[in-house]
Amino acid sequence: MTYLNELKELVLLHARTQGLSFEYSKSILERITSEEGNKPGSWVYEWSKEAPLLQKKARWLESAQLYNLARFPFIQSNAHMEAHQACVKSFNEWLLTKPNTRKLEIKTEQGAFKAYFTSGSEQKKLPLLVVCGGIVSIKEQWAAFIENANALGMAIALVEMPGVGENKMVYEPTSWKMFSILLDELSQLADVTHTYLVALSFSGHMAIQCALADKRIKQITTAGAPIHHFFTDQRWWWQVPITTKRVLAHLMGVDIENLFTAISPMALSQTELESLAIPLNYIFSLRDEIIPMSEKGFLEQYSSQLKLKIFNDVHGSPSHIKEVKFWILLSLLKNREKFAVQVKLFRVVLFMLQIKHILKLRIQNLYLLLSNTINICLS
């Protein structure tokens, strides 16, 4: 598979996460013939083509979504940089419509990173929810958490992994300290002694590392996070998508040839996972092309407070995106007494979504069976 075709497959998850329909995304991808440049047919041009018109209509969030996908998977050219800057600008225009929301810059010895923070309509300190995507996800794509801050009853902070978006840090074995630095910075604005992390993919690994040292973190929810074998299984490493390797090499500032050696020290040990004394909610995809199946067994064997949700899907479970969203919400609300009614409702909705998905698969299988039968009869 070429790099461009791999990109086209991987971007669909992120497009669906932001609410873009499969048909709309495919119509854009069909026009793309190159991942380079900013001319018709290029990745940046085709994804951002309709964004300026959306800006003129003050549809800031929709514009930001397209610019985000235009800079995907990382900033590797001037065209990608311009798309990212346009994305941030549109998002900040949208942010102006949200009360009690601000953008913060946190400076560290390793470089500065930025965060969006809101406490909703509450003036008191609320429990803190930190949301962080993986190696290709910028903070601007998690607007839904800001919109639902009041419903969640939490203060919200959106951040990015080191090297992603506006985070100027380098991704390295001690990058997990970024979360503790963020909590220190927000200690006057939120109740950081009760912090929940929704940290997806590689940031989920960072979250576990941080929780081992920082007891202010009370719960982690993640999806497709590398744990141990991703960092140590060299046979698996050869089949990891080239996009993943390119992005990791960029974030760590190393050549792809030296990448496996650079990430190997990040592997969580059996002892570390056994020491994790907080709930770990983990969404595992059985056909994940990035995370090896062996991570599931490692988690089940050594994580004492593991809540595992399994989908028969690829990385990020794009075919189950609604179930994923409801499951993440359930993980945030299920142990908070005042949300008991909402939790029951979400459980019912999640059950119905799962039944719907099963029925859809069975109908598809029945259709294939009938089609094959008809073809055999006619042949």
NUGUNU-565438 format. One record per residue: residue number from 1; x, y, z of N, C-alpha, C in turn. Coordinates in steps of 0.1 Angstrom, whole numbers. Layout:
<nodes>
NODE  num     nu     nv     nw    cau    cav    caw     cu     cv     cw
NODE  NUM      X      Y      Z      X      Y      Z      X      Y      Z
...
</nodes>
This chain:
<nodes>
NODE  num     nu     nv     nw    cau    cav    caw     cu     cv     cw
NODE    1      8    -12      0      0      0      0      9     12      0
NODE    2      5     22     -8     13     35     -9     10     43      4
NODE    3     19     53      6     17     62     18      4     69     16
NODE    4      1     74      4    -11     82      2    -24     74      5
NODE    5    -24     61      0    -36     53      3    -37     50     17
NODE    6    -26     48     24    -26     45     39    -32     57     46
NODE    7    -28     69     42    -33     82     48    -48     82     46
NODE    8    -53     79     34    -67     80     31    -75     70     40
NODE    9    -70     59     43    -76     50     52    -77     55     66
NODE   10    -65     60     71    -64     64     85    -72     77     88
NODE   11    -73     86     78    -80     98     81    -95     96     83
NODE   12   -101     86     78   -115     84     79   -120     83     93
NODE   13   -112     77    102   -115     77    116   -117     91    122
NODE   14   -107     99    119   -107    113    124   -118    121    118
NODE   15   -121    119    105   -133    126     99   -146    122    106
NODE   16   -148    109    108   -160    104    115   -161    109    129
NODE   17   -150    110    136   -150    115    150   -155    129    151
NODE   18   -152    137    140   -157    151    140   -171    152    134
NODE   19   -177    141    130   -191    142    125   -192    143    110
NODE   20   -181    142    103   -182    143     88   -187    129     83
NODE   21   -196    129     74   -201    117     69   -191    109     61
NODE   22   -192     96     60   -183     88     52   -184     92     37
NODE   23   -196     95     33   -198     98     18   -191    111     15
NODE   24   -192    121     24   -186    134     22   -171    133     22
NODE   25   -165    125     32   -151    123     32   -146    116     20
NODE   26   -153    106     16   -149     98      4   -148    107     -8
NODE   27   -158    116     -9   -159    125    -21   -146    134    -22
NODE   28   -141    138    -10   -129    146    -10   -117    137    -13
NODE   29   -116    125     -7   -105    117     -9   -103    112    -23
NODE   30   -115    111    -30   -114    106    -44   -108    117    -53
NODE   31   -107    129    -49   -101    140    -57    -86    141    -54
NODE   32    -81    135    -44    -68    136    -39    -58    126    -47
NODE   33    -48    132    -53    -39    123    -61    -24    125    -55
NODE   34    -22    134    -46     -9    136    -40    -10    141    -26
NODE   35      0    137    -18      0    142     -4      8    154     -2
NODE   36     14    159    -13     23    171    -13     17    183    -20
NODE   37     22    195    -16     18    207    -23      5    212    -18
NODE   38      0    223    -25    -12    229    -22    -20    233    -35
NODE   39    -19    224    -45    -26    227    -57    -38    217    -59
NODE   40    -47    220    -68    -58    210    -70    -53    196    -71
NODE   41    -60    187    -64    -56    173    -63    -46    170    -52
NODE   42    -41    180    -45    -33    177    -33    -41    176    -21
NODE   43    -35    169    -11    -41    167      2    -47    179      9
NODE   44    -38    189     10    -41    201     17    -52    209     10
NODE   45    -50    210     -3    -60    218    -12    -74    212    -11
NODE   46    -75    200    -13    -88    194    -14    -96    193     -1
NODE   47    -88    191     10    -95    191     23    -99    205     28
NODE   48    -91    215     24    -94    229     29   -102    237     19
NODE   49   -105    231      7   -112    238     -4   -124    246      0
NODE   50   -133    240      8   -146    246     12   -145    253     25
NODE   51   -134    253     32   -133    259     45   -134    275     45
NODE   52   -128    282     35   -130    296     35   -144    301     34
NODE   53   -152    294     26   -166    297     25   -174    295     38
NODE   54   -170    285     45   -176    282     58   -172    294     68
NODE   55   -160    298     67   -155    310     75   -164    322     73
NODE   56   -166    325     60   -174    337     56   -188    336     62
NODE   57   -193    324     64   -207    322     69   -206    321     85
NODE   58   -194    323     90   -192    322    105   -195    308    110
NODE   59   -193    298    102   -194    284    106   -180    279    110
NODE   60   -176    285    121   -162    284    125   -158    270    128
NODE   61   -166    262    135   -162    249    139   -161    240    127
NODE   62   -170    241    117   -170    233    105   -157    236     97
NODE   63   -154    249     97   -142    253     89   -129    247     96
NODE   64   -129    248    109   -118    243    117   -116    228    114
NODE   65   -127    221    113   -126    206    111   -119    203     98
NODE   66   -123    210     87   -117    208     74   -102    212     74
NODE   67    -99    223     80    -85    227     81    -77    217     89
NODE   68    -83    211     99    -76    201    107    -72    189     99
NODE   69    -82    184     91    -79    173     82    -69    176     71
NODE   70    -69    189     67    -59    193     57    -45    192     62
NODE   71    -43    195     76    -29    195     81    -26    181     86
NODE   72    -35    171     85    -33    157     89    -22    151     80
NODE   73    -13    142     85    -13    137     99     -4    145    108
NODE   74      5    154    102     13    163    111     18    174    102
NODE   75     24    184    108     28    196    100     42    192     94
NODE   76     42    190     81     54    185     74     58    194     62
NODE   77     50    205     60     53    215     49     47    228     52
NODE   78     50    238     44     44    251     46     29    251     44
NODE   79     24    242     35     10    241     32      3    235     45
NODE   80      9    225     51      3    219     63      3    230     74
NODE   81     14    237     75     15    248     85      4    258     84
NODE   82      1    263     71     -9    272     69    -23    267     72
NODE   83    -25    254     69    -38    248     72    -40    247     87
NODE   84    -29    244     94    -30    243    109    -33    257    115
NODE   85    -26    267    110    -29    280    115    -43    285    113
NODE   86    -48    282    101    -62    285     98    -72    278    106
NODE   87    -69    265    110    -77    257    119    -78    263    132
NODE   88    -66    267    138    -66    273    151    -73    286    151
NODE   89    -72    294    141    -78    307    140    -94    305    140
NODE   90    -98    296    132   -113    294    131   -118    289    144
NODE   91   -111    280    151   -115    274    164   -116    285    174
NODE   92   -106    294    174   -106    305    184   -117    315    182
NODE   93   -121    317    169   -133    325    166   -146    318    172
NODE   94   -147    305    171   -158    297    177   -157    298    192
NODE   95   -145    298    198   -143    298    212   -148    311    218
NODE   96   -148    322    210   -153    335    215   -168    335    219
NODE   97   -175    325    213   -189    324    216   -192    315    228
NODE   98   -182    310    235   -183    302    246   -179    309    259
NODE   99   -188    312    268   -185    319    281   -176    311    290
NODE  100   -168    318    298   -159    312    308   -149    302    302
NODE  101   -145    305    289   -135    297    282   -123    305    279
NODE  102   -112    299    281    -99    307    278    -89    298    272
NODE  103    -79    304    266    -67    297    261    -55    300    269
NODE  104    -48    289    273    -37    291    282    -24    287    275
NODE  105    -13    293    279      0    288    274      8    284    286
NODE  106     13    272    287     20    267    298     35    265    293
NODE  107     44    271    300     58    270    297     65    260    305
NODE  108     73    252    299     81    242    306     96    243    301
NODE  109    105    236    308    119    236    304    121    229    290
NODE  110    111    220    287    112    213    274    105    220    263
NODE  111     98    231    266     91    239    255     77    242    260
NODE  112     70    251    254     56    255    258     46    246    251
NODE  113     34    245    258     23    239    251     10    247    255
NODE  114      0    246    247    -12    254    250    -24    245    253
NODE  115    -34    251    260    -46    243    264    -58    252    263
NODE  116    -69    247    260    -82    253    261    -88    249    274
NODE  117    -93    259    282    -99    255    295   -113    262    297
NODE  118   -122    255    302   -135    260    306   -140    254    319
NODE  119   -147    262    326   -154    257    338   -169    258    336
NODE  120   -173    259    324   -188    260    321   -194    272    328
NODE  121   -205    271    333   -212    282    339   -210    283    354
NODE  122   -202    274    359   -199    273    374   -188    282    378
NODE  123   -189    288    389   -179    297    395   -170    290    405
NODE  124   -175    279    410   -167    271    420   -158    262    413
NODE  125   -148    256    421   -139    247    415   -146    233    413
NODE  126   -144    228    401   -150    216    397   -140    205    395
NODE  127   -143    192    396   -134    182    392   -129    184    378
NODE  128   -117    181    375   -111    184    362   -111    172    352
NODE  129   -115    174    340   -114    164    329   -103    170    319
NODE  130    -93    162    318    -83    165    308    -85    156    296
NODE  131    -86    162    284    -88    155    271    -76    157    262
NODE  132    -70    145    258    -58    146    249    -59    135    239
NODE  133    -57    139    226    -57    129    216    -44    122    214
NODE  134    -42    115    203    -29    108    201    -19    115    193
NODE  135    -11    108    185      0    114    178     -4    122    166
NODE  136    -17    121    161    -21    128    150    -33    137    153
NODE  137    -37    138    165    -50    145    169    -46    158    176
NODE  138    -52    169    171    -50    182    177    -61    185    187
NODE  139    -59    194    196    -69    197    206    -82    203    201
NODE  140    -81    210    189    -92    216    183   -103    206    179
NODE  141   -100    194    178   -111    184    174   -119    179    185
NODE  142   -117    184    197   -124    179    209   -134    190    214
NODE  143   -139    198    205   -148    209    209   -161    204    217
NODE  144   -165    191    214   -177    186    220   -176    186    235
NODE  145   -164    184    240   -162    184    255   -165    197    261
NODE  146   -160    208    254   -163    222    259   -178    224    258
NODE  147   -184    220    248   -198    223    246   -207    216    257
NODE  148   -201    205    262   -209    197    272   -203    198    286
NODE  149   -196    208    289   -189    210    302   -200    210    313
NODE  150   -211    218    311   -221    219    321   -228    205    324
NODE  151   -231    198    313   -237    185    314   -229    175    321
NODE  152   -215    176    320   -206    167    326   -204    171    341
NODE  153   -206    184    344   -203    189    357   -189    189    361
NODE  154   -180    192    350   -166    192    352   -160    204    345
NODE  155   -148    208    350   -140    217    343   -133    209    332
NODE  156   -130    215    321   -125    208    309   -112    215    305
NODE  157   -102    207    302    -89    212    296    -86    203    284
NODE  158    -84    209    273    -80    202    260    -66    205    257
NODE  159    -58    194    255    -44    196    253    -40    186    242
NODE  160    -27    187    238    -21    179    227     -9    172    233
NODE  161     -5    161    226      7    154    230     19    162    226
NODE  162     31    160    232     43    167    228     46    166    213
NODE  163     48    177    206     51    177    192     39    178    183
NODE  164     27    177    189     15    178    181      9    192    182
NODE  165      4    197    170     -2    210    170      6    221    176
NODE  166      1    227    186      8    239    192     17    235    204
NODE  167     19    222    206     28    217    217     42    216    212
NODE  168     51    224    217     64    226    213     74    216    220
NODE  169     69    208    229     78    198    235     81    187    226
NODE  170     91    179    230     95    167    222     90    155    229
NODE  171     85    146    221     79    133    227     91    124    231
NODE  172     91    121    243    102    113    249     98    105    261
NODE  173    106     96    267    101     88    278     96     95    290
NODE  174    100    108    292     95    115    304     84    125    300
NODE  175     78    124    288     67    133    284     55    133    293
NODE  176     53    122    300     41    121    309     41    132    319
NODE  177     52    138    322     52    149    332     44    161    328
NODE  178     41    162    315     33    173    309     20    173    317
NODE  179     14    162    319      1    162    326      2    168    340
NODE  180     12    165    347     14    170    361     16    185    361
NODE  181     24    189    351     26    204    349     13    211    346
NODE  182      5    205    338     -9    211    335    -17    212    348
NODE  183    -17    201    356    -25    202    368    -20    213    378
NODE  184     -7    214    379     -2    225    387     -7    239    382
NODE  185     -7    240    369    -11    253    363    -26    256    365
NODE  186    -34    245    366    -48    247    367    -53    246    381
NODE  187    -44    245    391    -48    243    405    -57    254    411
NODE  188    -56    266    405    -64    277    410    -77    278    403
NODE  189    -79    270    393    -91    271    385   -100    259    386
NODE  190    -95    248    390   -103    236    391    -98    227    403
NODE  191   -106    218    406   -103    208    417    -94    197    411
NODE  192    -81    200    410    -72    191    403    -69    178    411
NODE  193    -73    178    424    -71    166    432    -81    155    428
NODE  194    -91    159    420   -100    149    414   -100    151    399
NODE  195    -89    146    393    -87    147    379    -90    134    371
NODE  196    -97    135    360   -100    124    352    -93    126    338
NODE  197    -88    116    332    -81    118    319    -88    109    309
NODE  198    -92    116    298    -96    109    286    -84    111    276
NODE  199    -76    101    276    -63    102    269    -62     91    258
NODE  200    -63     94    246    -65     84    235    -52     80    229
NODE  201    -52     68    225    -40     62    218    -27     65    226
NODE  202    -17     71    220     -4     72    226     -5     80    239
NODE  203    -14     90    240    -15     98    252    -20     90    263
NODE  204    -27     79    260    -32     70    271    -20     63    278
NODE  205    -10     60    271      2     55    276      9     65    286
NODE  206      9     77    281     15     88    289      6     90    302
NODE  207     -7     89    301    -16     90    312    -13     80    323
NODE  208    -11     67    319     -8     57    328      5     60    335
NODE  209     15     64    328     28     67    334     27     78    344
NODE  210     19     88    341     17    100    350      9     95    363
NODE  211     -1     87    361     -9     83    372     -1     75    382
NODE  212      9     68    378     18     61    387     25     70    397
NODE  213     27     82    393     35     92    401     26    103    407
NODE  214     15    106    400      7    117    404     -7    112    409
NODE  215     -9    113    422    -21    107    428    -34    116    427
NODE  216    -32    127    421    -43    136    418    -52    130    407
NODE  217    -46    121    399    -54    115    388    -62    103    394
NODE  218    -75    103    392    -84     93    398    -89     83    388
NODE  219    -88     86    375    -93     76    365    -88     79    352
NODE  220    -86     69    344    -81     70    330    -91     63    320
NODE  221    -94     70    310   -102     63    299    -94     65    286
NODE  222    -91     54    279    -83     54    267    -88     45    257
NODE  223    -83     46    245    -86     37    234    -74     35    225
NODE  224    -70     22    223    -59     19    214    -46     25    219
NODE  225    -43     24    232    -31     29    238    -20     18    238
NODE  226     -8     21    233      3     11    235      6      9    249
NODE  227     10     -3    253     12     -5    267     27    -11    269
NODE  228     29    -23    264     42    -29    265     47    -35    252
NODE  229     39    -44    246     44    -52    235     46    -43    222
NODE  230     39    -32    221     41    -23    210     55    -18    210
NODE  231     61    -16    222     74    -10    223     85    -20    223
NODE  232     82    -33    224     92    -44    226     92    -55    215
NODE  233     81    -56    208     79    -67    199     84    -62    185
NODE  234     96    -66    181    102    -61    169     95    -68    157
NODE  235     90    -80    158     83    -86    147     70    -78    144
NODE  236     63    -74    154     51    -66    152     55    -53    146
NODE  237     66    -47    150     70    -34    145     71    -33    130
NODE  238     75    -44    124     77    -43    109     63    -41    102
NODE  239     52    -44    108     39    -43    101     32    -30    106
NODE  240     37    -22    115     31    -10    119     30      0    107
NODE  241     19      6    105     18     15     93     29     25     92
NODE  242     33     28     80     44     38     78     40     52     83
NODE  243     27     55     82     22     68     87     25     69    102
NODE  244     22     59    110     25     59    124     40     61    127
NODE  245     48     54    119     63     56    121     68     70    117
NODE  246     63     75    106     67     88    102     63     99    113
NODE  247     51     98    118     46    108    128     55    106    141
NODE  248     57     94    145     64     92    158     79     97    156
NODE  249     85     95    144     98     99    142     99    115    142
NODE  250     88    121    136     88    136    137     86    141    151
NODE  251     77    135    159     75    140    172     87    138    181
NODE  252     95    127    179    106    124    187    119    130    182
NODE  253    119    135    169    131    141    164    142    131    161
NODE  254    138    119    156    147    108    153    144    103    139
NODE  255    154     96    133    152     90    120    144     77    122
NODE  256    136     73    112    128     61    113    136     49    116
NODE  257    148     49    110    157     37    112    161     35    127
NODE  258    161     46    135    164     46    149    152     46    158
NODE  259    140     46    152    128     49    160    125     38    170
NODE  260    126     25    166    123     14    175    132     15    187
NODE  261    145     17    185    154     19    197    150     30    206
NODE  262    145     41    200    141     53    208    129     50    216
NODE  263    119     43    211    107     41    218    107     29    228
NODE  264    116     20    226    116      8    234    117     10    249
NODE  265    124     20    254    124     23    269    111     28    274
NODE  266    101     31    266     88     36    270     79     24    275
NODE  267     82     12    272     74      1    276     70      0    291
NODE  268     58     -1    294     53     -2    308     56    -17    312
NODE  269     62    -18    324     65    -31    329     53    -38    336
NODE  270     54    -50    339     44    -58    346     42    -51    360
NODE  271     53    -48    367     52    -41    380     45    -28    380
NODE  272     48    -20    369     42     -7    368     27     -8    366
NODE  273     23    -17    357      8    -19    355      1    -24    367
NODE  274      8    -33    374      2    -39    387      1    -28    398
NODE  275      9    -18    397      9     -7    407     -1      4    404
NODE  276     -8      3    392    -18     13    389    -30     11    397
NODE  277    -33     20    406    -43     18    417    -56     25    414
NODE  278    -59     29    401    -71     36    398    -78     29    386
NODE  279    -90     32    384    -97     25    372    -91     29    359
NODE  280    -89     19    351    -84     20    337    -95     15    328
NODE  281   -102     24    321   -112     21    311   -105     21    297
NODE  282   -105      9    291    -97      7    278   -106      2    267
NODE  283   -106      9    256   -113      4    244   -103     -3    235
NODE  284   -105    -16    233    -96    -24    225   -102    -28    212
NODE  285    -95    -26    201   -100    -30    187    -93    -43    183
NODE  286   -101    -53    180    -95    -66    177    -87    -67    164
NODE  287    -90    -58    155    -82    -58    142    -73    -45    141
NODE  288    -69    -40    153    -60    -28    153    -48    -31    145
NODE  289    -45    -22    136    -33    -23    128    -21    -17    134
NODE  290    -23    -10    145    -11     -4    152     -8    -11    166
NODE  291    -18    -14    173    -16    -20    187    -18    -35    186
NODE  292     -7    -43    190     -8    -57    188    -18    -64    198
NODE  293    -23    -75    194    -33    -82    202    -27    -86    216
NODE  294    -14    -88    216     -8    -92    229    -10    -81    240
NODE  295    -13    -69    236    -15    -58    246    -27    -62    255
NODE  296    -37    -68    248    -50    -71    255    -47    -81    266
NODE  297    -39    -91    263    -36   -101    273    -28    -95    285
NODE  298    -18    -86    281    -10    -80    291    -18    -71    301
NODE  299    -28    -64    295    -37    -56    303    -46    -65    312
NODE  300    -51    -75    307    -60    -84    315    -53    -91    326
NODE  301    -40    -94    324    -32   -101    334    -27    -93    345
NODE  302    -24    -80    342    -17    -72    352    -24    -59    356
NODE  303    -35    -56    350    -42    -44    355    -54    -48    364
NODE  304    -53    -44    376    -63    -49    386    -76    -42    385
NODE  305    -77    -29    380    -90    -22    379    -93    -19    364
NODE  306    -91    -29    356    -93    -27    342   -108    -29    338
NODE  307   -113    -20    330   -126    -22    324   -124    -21    310
NODE  308   -125    -33    303   -122    -35    289   -134    -35    281
NODE  309   -135    -27    270   -145    -27    260   -139    -31    247
NODE  310   -144    -42    241   -138    -47    229   -148    -45    217
NODE  311   -142    -41    206   -149    -40    193   -141    -47    183
NODE  312   -149    -54    174   -142    -61    163   -141    -51    152
NODE  313   -130    -43    153   -128    -32    144   -113    -29    143
NODE  314   -109    -19    135    -95    -14    133    -93     -3    144
NODE  315    -81      3    143    -76     12    153    -86     24    155
NODE  316    -90     26    167   -100     37    170   -114     33    169
NODE  317   -117     20    164   -130     15    162   -139     25    154
NODE  318   -135     29    142   -144     39    134   -157     34    131
NODE  319   -159     21    129   -173     16    126   -182     15    138
NODE  320   -177     19    150   -184     19    162   -183     32    169
NODE  321   -182     43    161   -179     56    167   -190     60    177
NODE  322   -203     58    175   -213     62    184   -212     54    197
NODE  323   -209     41    196   -208     33    208   -195     38    216
NODE  324   -185     41    209   -173     46    216   -175     59    224
NODE  325   -183     68    217   -186     81    224   -194     79    237
NODE  326   -204     70    236   -213     67    247   -205     60    258
NODE  327   -197     51    254   -189     43    264   -179     53    272
NODE  328   -173     62    265   -165     72    271   -173     80    281
NODE  329   -185     85    277   -193     93    286   -197     84    298
NODE  330   -200     72    296   -204     63    307   -192     62    317
NODE  331   -180     61    312   -168     59    320   -166     71    329
NODE  332   -170     83    324   -169     95    332   -180     97    343
NODE  333   -191     92    340   -203     94    349   -207     83    358
NODE  334   -202     71    355   -208     59    362   -205     59    377
NODE  335   -195     65    382   -192     64    396   -195     78    403
NODE  336   -203     86    397   -207     99    403   -222     98    405
NODE  337   -225     98    418   -239     95    423   -250    104    416
NODE  338   -247    117    414   -257    126    410   -261    123    395
NODE  339   -253    115    388   -256    112    374   -262     98    372
NODE  340   -267     93    383   -273     79    382   -283     77    371
NODE  341   -292     87    369   -302     86    359   -296     86    345
NODE  342   -287     95    343   -281     96    330   -273     84    326
NODE  343   -267     78    337   -259     65    334   -268     54    330
NODE  344   -280     53    336   -290     43    332   -294     45    318
NODE  345   -297     58    314   -301     61    301   -290     58    291
NODE  346   -278     61    294   -266     59    285   -264     44    283
NODE  347   -267     36    293   -265     21    292   -275     16    282
NODE  348   -288     21    283   -298     16    274   -295     20    260
NODE  349   -290     33    258   -287     37    244   -275     29    239
NODE  350   -265     26    247   -254     18    243   -258      4    239
NODE  351   -267     -2    247   -272    -15    243   -279    -15    230
NODE  352   -287     -5    228   -295     -4    215   -286     -2    203
NODE  353   -275      6    205   -266      8    194   -259     -5    191
NODE  354   -255    -13    201   -249    -26    199   -258    -35    191
NODE  355   -271    -36    195   -281    -44    189   -282    -40    174
NODE  356   -283    -27    172   -284    -22    158   -272    -26    150
NODE  357   -260    -25    155   -248    -29    148   -249    -44    144
NODE  358   -253    -52    154   -253    -67    152   -263    -70    140
NODE  359   -275    -63    141   -286    -66    131   -281    -61    117
NODE  360   -274    -50    117   -269    -45    104   -259    -55     98
NODE  361   -250    -60    106   -241    -70    101   -248    -83     96
NODE  362   -258    -87    103   -265    -99     99   -273    -97     86
NODE  363   -278    -85     84   -285    -81     72   -275    -81     60
NODE  364   -264    -75     63   -253    -75     52   -249    -89     49
NODE  365   -247    -98     59   -243   -111     56   -254   -119     48
NODE  366   -267   -116     52   -278   -123     45   -278   -118     30
NODE  367   -276   -105     28   -276   -100     15   -265   -106      6
NODE  368   -253   -108     12   -242   -114      5   -245   -129      2
NODE  369   -252   -135     11   -255   -149      9   -265   -151     -2
NODE  370   -275   -142     -2   -286   -142    -13   -280   -139    -26
NODE  371   -271   -129    -26   -264   -125    -39   -256   -137    -45
NODE  372   -249   -143    -36   -240   -155    -41   -249   -166    -46
NODE  373   -260   -168    -39   -269   -179    -42   -275   -176    -56
NODE  374   -279   -164    -58   -285   -160    -71   -275   -161    -82
NODE  375   -263   -157    -80   -252   -158    -90   -249   -173    -94
NODE  376   -249   -181    -83   -247   -196    -86   -258   -202    -95
NODE  377   -271   -198    -91   -282   -203    -99   -282   -198   -113
NODE  378   -277   -186   -115   -278   -180   -129   -266   -185   -137
NODE  379   -256   -190   -131   -244   -194   -138   -245   -208   -144
</nodes>
